[in-house]
């Protein structure tokens, strides 16, 4: 003998439909808000420096901008360049590449491959923090 199925009360159909519509509407609204907003880079304290400011001048470029980022990350961006180099461990931890591409070799020790001290530039950068 086949069992007789009871009809679903209309109030349940309406309630489930309303809940489903509310969930769908919430999902659509949330999805429309997920659009990325224009990203504005943070502003770090900065200072233009040149050979006259740091002795010995440790770079192969004539001038640039020193910046101090979060956690004392000191960076140097050569004038006319879009590349920013990390001068200390904090900046490198933040993802900046080391300054090897613009870091001058010590002329007092030819052939040694040793580079000039970055300490003077880092000190100026740290003073910005």
N, C-alpha and C positions, 0 to 999 in steps of 0.2 A: 504494500500500500504506500503510495507516495505521500510524503509529508506536505502539509499545506503551508505555504510561506505566508507570513504575516506581512502586510504592506508596511513600509516605513512611514511613520507619521510625518506629515508635511512639515511640522515645526522643526524636526531634525534635519531635513533636507535644506531648509532655509538657513538654519544655524550653521551647518557645515559649509554651505555656500558662502555665507557672510564671513566666516573665519578664513576660508580660502582666499576670498577676494581681498581681505585685509592683509593677509600675509603677502600676497602677490603685489599689492600696492606698496607695502613697506619695502619689499625687495627692489621694486622699480625706483622708488625715491632714493633709497640708499645707493643704488648703482649709479644714479645720475649725479650724486655728490662725490663719487670717487674720482672725478676728473682732477688731474693734477693742477695745482695752482702754479703760477709763475714762480720759479725759484729765485730768490735773491740771496747772493752769497753774503756771509757775515762780513762785517767790516772789522778789520784788525788795526790796532795802532801801527802806524808806519812812519818811516823817515827815509828820505832820499839821502844816499851817501855816495861819496866818490873817493878817489885816491887821497884827497886832502883830509879826509875824515878818519881813515884807518891806516895805521903804520905798523907793520908792512901791509900793503894792499894785497889781499890774498887771492884776488880774482884776475882772470885774463881779460875781463871787460872793464871799461872805464868808470862806470857808475851803475847804480841800481837802487832798488827800494828794499829796505829791511822791514820785516813785519814780525810782530809777536802775536801768535795765535793762542788759543786755549792751552792751558798746561805748559806755558812758556815755550811753545814750539816756535823757534826762530827760523824765518825763511828769508831768502834773497831772490829778488826778481831783477835780472839785468834790464837796464833801460832799453826800450824798443823790443823787448821779448815778451812772450806770453807765458814762458816757462818760469815756474817758481821752484827754487831748490831748498831742501831742508838742510839747515846748517848744524842742527844738533839732534840728539837722539829723540827728543820729544817730537820734533817736526817730522822725522823719518817714520816714527811710529804712527803719525797721522796720515802717512801715505805719500809724503813728498820724497822725490828722488834726491839722492845725495848730490853735492855740487861738483863731482869729479869732472864734468864736461867744461866747467869754467874755473876750476880751482888751479891756481898757478903753482908750478914746481919751484922749489926754493933755489934761486940762482946761486946762493952761497955754497950749495952742495950739488954741483953739476954731475949728472949721470947717476945720482942716487935714487931719483924718482920720488924723493921726499917732497911734500907739499908745504907751502907757507902756512903759518898758524892762523886758524880761523877765530881765535880767541877774541881779538879786538872787535871783529864784526859781530860775534855772538854777544859780547858785552853790551854793545850799543843796542842790539835787538832786545836783550833782556831788560834794558833800562826802559823800554817802551811798555813792558808788561805792567 
